[in-house]
Amino acid sequence: MSENNPTDQPKREFTLQRIYVKDISFETPNSPAIFTEEWKPESSLNLNSSVNKLDNDIYEVVLSITVTTKVGEKTAFLVEVQQAGIFAVKGFPDNEMGHMMSAYCPNILFPYAREVVSDLVNKGSFPQMLLSPVSFEALYAQHLQQQANQKQTASDKTH
């Protein structure tokens, strides 16, 4: 009977222990000449996250952001930020840990990373850059769908 008792499930705990910048880079390879160009920038954004288990129930999540802004063929600036956080995550079933590490934690880290990017671009004397919000929920769902499609393709090839 005890297997039906919800109090037998482990208590879920989530604690943010620390947020910090792990790595940072700002380059303006074509300055000062780039400042004389007509400012019609094109920017690209690359996002990635990684998880490092530090101890029992303690994880470091690192959100990596790279922004490359070009004017024509010339790179105006390149910003790379690794925003990290240490999280205590306990009592979540395995099927929910992927979501916690790949969507929930990056959602917490993104506003901090966005601020770092904005500050660096500003200190480089470029116009303000505000990164648009990102749905890590949608990115995680897309990742799961891609994995399912790959498994289905591999299964189809073996049958």
C-alpha positions as CSV (number, residue, x, y, z in Angstrom):
1,M,0.0,0.0,0.0
2,S,2.8,2.4,0.7
3,E,3.8,2.6,-3.0
4,N,0.6,4.6,-3.6
5,N,1.3,7.1,-0.8
6,P,2.6,10.4,-2.3
7,T,4.5,11.1,1.0
8,D,6.9,8.3,0.1
9,Q,8.2,10.2,-2.9
10,P,11.4,12.1,-2.2
11,K,11.0,15.8,-1.4
12,R,11.9,17.9,-4.4
13,E,14.5,20.6,-3.6
14,F,15.9,23.2,-5.9
15,T,18.4,25.8,-4.7
16,L,20.5,28.4,-6.6
17,Q,23.8,28.5,-4.8
18,R,25.8,30.8,-7.0
19,I,25.8,32.7,-10.4
20,Y,29.0,33.8,-11.9
21,V,30.8,34.6,-15.2
22,K,33.0,31.7,-16.0
23,D,34.6,33.0,-19.2
24,I,34.3,36.3,-21.1
25,S,35.8,37.6,-24.4
26,F,35.2,40.8,-26.4
27,E,37.0,41.4,-29.6
28,T,36.8,44.3,-32.1
29,P,39.2,43.1,-34.8
30,N,38.5,45.9,-37.3
31,S,38.6,48.9,-34.9
32,P,39.1,51.8,-35.2
33,A,38.2,51.6,-39.0
34,I,34.9,49.9,-38.3
35,F,33.7,53.1,-36.5
36,T,33.8,55.0,-39.8
37,E,31.6,52.5,-41.6
38,E,27.8,53.1,-42.1
39,W,26.2,51.2,-39.1
40,K,24.0,48.6,-40.7
41,P,25.0,45.6,-38.6
42,E,24.0,42.0,-39.0
43,S,24.3,39.9,-35.8
44,S,24.3,36.1,-35.3
45,L,23.7,34.4,-32.0
46,N,24.9,31.0,-31.0
47,L,23.6,29.4,-27.7
48,N,24.8,26.3,-26.0
49,S,24.6,24.8,-22.5
50,S,26.5,22.2,-20.6
51,V,26.1,20.5,-17.3
52,N,28.9,19.3,-14.9
53,K,28.0,17.2,-11.9
54,L,30.1,18.6,-9.0
55,D,28.8,16.4,-6.1
56,N,25.7,14.5,-5.1
57,D,22.8,16.6,-6.2
58,I,25.1,19.6,-7.0
59,Y,25.4,20.7,-10.6
60,E,27.2,23.5,-12.5
61,V,25.2,24.6,-15.5
62,V,27.1,26.8,-18.1
63,L,25.3,28.8,-20.6
64,S,27.6,29.8,-23.5
65,I,26.6,32.7,-25.8
66,T,28.5,33.9,-28.8
67,V,27.4,37.0,-30.6
68,T,29.1,38.0,-33.9
69,T,28.2,41.3,-35.4
70,K,29.3,42.3,-38.9
71,V,29.0,45.4,-41.0
72,G,29.2,44.1,-44.6
73,E,32.0,41.5,-44.6
74,K,33.9,43.1,-41.7
75,T,33.5,41.9,-38.1
76,A,32.5,44.8,-35.9
77,F,32.7,42.8,-32.7
78,L,32.6,39.3,-31.3
79,V,31.3,38.6,-27.8
80,E,31.6,35.3,-26.0
81,V,30.2,34.8,-22.5
82,Q,30.0,31.7,-20.4
83,Q,27.5,32.4,-17.6
84,A,27.5,29.7,-15.0
85,G,25.4,28.8,-12.0
86,I,25.7,26.2,-9.3
87,F,22.4,24.5,-8.5
88,A,21.4,22.0,-5.8
89,V,18.8,19.7,-7.4
90,K,17.4,16.9,-5.3
91,G,14.4,14.5,-5.5
92,F,13.6,15.0,-9.2
93,P,13.0,11.8,-11.2
94,D,15.5,11.1,-14.0
95,N,12.9,11.9,-16.6
96,E,12.6,15.5,-15.3
97,M,16.4,16.2,-14.7
98,G,17.0,16.8,-18.4
99,H,14.4,19.5,-18.4
100,M,15.8,21.0,-15.2
101,M,19.4,21.1,-16.5
102,S,18.6,22.0,-20.2
103,A,15.7,24.4,-19.8
104,Y,15.0,25.6,-16.3
105,C,18.5,26.4,-15.2
106,P,19.5,28.2,-18.5
107,N,16.3,30.3,-18.2
108,I,17.7,31.5,-14.8
109,L,21.1,32.2,-16.3
110,F,20.1,34.0,-19.5
111,P,19.2,37.4,-18.0
112,Y,22.6,37.6,-16.4
113,A,24.4,36.6,-19.6
114,R,22.3,39.1,-21.6
115,E,23.4,41.9,-19.2
116,V,27.1,40.9,-19.6
117,V,26.7,41.0,-23.4
118,S,25.0,44.4,-23.3
119,D,27.7,45.9,-21.0
120,L,30.6,44.6,-23.1
121,V,29.1,45.9,-26.4
122,N,28.5,49.3,-24.7
123,K,32.1,49.4,-23.3
124,G,33.3,48.8,-26.9
125,S,31.4,52.0,-27.8
126,F,28.9,50.3,-30.0
127,P,25.2,51.0,-30.0
128,Q,23.3,49.1,-27.2
129,M,22.6,45.5,-27.9
130,L,19.7,43.8,-26.1
131,L,19.4,40.1,-26.8
132,S,15.8,39.0,-27.3
133,P,14.3,36.6,-24.8
134,V,15.0,32.9,-25.6
135,S,12.6,30.0,-24.9
136,F,14.8,27.3,-23.5
137,E,11.6,25.3,-23.1
138,A,11.0,25.3,-26.9
139,L,14.7,24.6,-27.6
140,Y,14.6,21.6,-25.2
141,A,11.4,20.3,-26.8
142,Q,13.1,20.7,-30.2
143,H,16.1,18.8,-29.0
144,L,14.0,15.9,-27.7
145,Q,12.1,15.8,-31.0
146,Q,15.4,15.6,-32.9
147,Q,16.6,12.7,-30.7
148,A,13.3,10.9,-31.2
149,N,13.6,11.3,-35.0
150,Q,17.2,10.1,-35.0
151,K,16.2,7.0,-33.0
152,Q,13.3,6.3,-35.3
153,T,15.6,6.7,-38.4
154,A,18.2,4.4,-36.8
155,S,15.4,1.8,-36.0
156,D,14.0,2.0,-39.5
157,K,17.5,1.3,-41.0
158,T,18.0,-1.8,-38.8
159,H,14.6,-3.3,-39.7
